[in-house]
Amino acid sequence: MADRPDLTGITVAFLATEGVEQVELTGPWNAVKDAGAIAHLVSPDAEFQGFNHLDKADTFHADRKVHDANPGTYDALVLPGGVANPDALRTDAEAVAFAKAFLEDGKLVAAICHAPWTLVEADVVKGRRMTSWPSLQTDLRNAGADWVDEEVVVDADGGPGTLITSRKPDDIPAFNSALIAALGDIKAA
């Protein structure tokens, strides 16, 4: 990708735990790293299991435990999905506070598939235009979001910070393109 921005100096947190959909973690992770950014895996757990849908995949080791991570040291947050991962994160007060801090501070957040559950719990989706795995649309609408069925949605006008959302693993190329472009804008600012 010749026009990909050089993201050297940009630092991105990836918040995940047990049950993360592996491709929704590794796809954006590789895109960010390939563009030169620093990526840190943040989790309530030191180690957790990734999944390929319902089948066990790789084991991941966190770079930082969520209670030791400072949102202020990151330029952006990526929330990968899977069903179990965001369901566990939304019940972890430290993980919810970590995610909430990014949008409250006007930073970029990118969430795919079921990951917006964590943002619903953080109470930061009201007035935001976003997408997700279709089964979350009622949760997002009830939390005040404008849910749409689109490959990728970039909302920079619904509240502080830019929010990028996608529906499923098939959307990862569009999700990654939007994420890399938004990170390029951060670096250029």
Secondary structure, 3 states (H helix, E strand, C coil): CCCCCCCCCCEEEEECCCCEEHHHHHHHHHHHHHCCCEEEEEECCCEEEEEECCEEEEEEECCEEHHHCCHHHCCEEEECCCCHHHHHHCCCHHHHHHHHHHHHCCCEEEEECCCHHHHHHCCCCCCCEECCCHHHHHHHHHCCCEECCCCEEEECCCCCCCEEEECCHHHHHHHHHHHHHHHHHHHHC
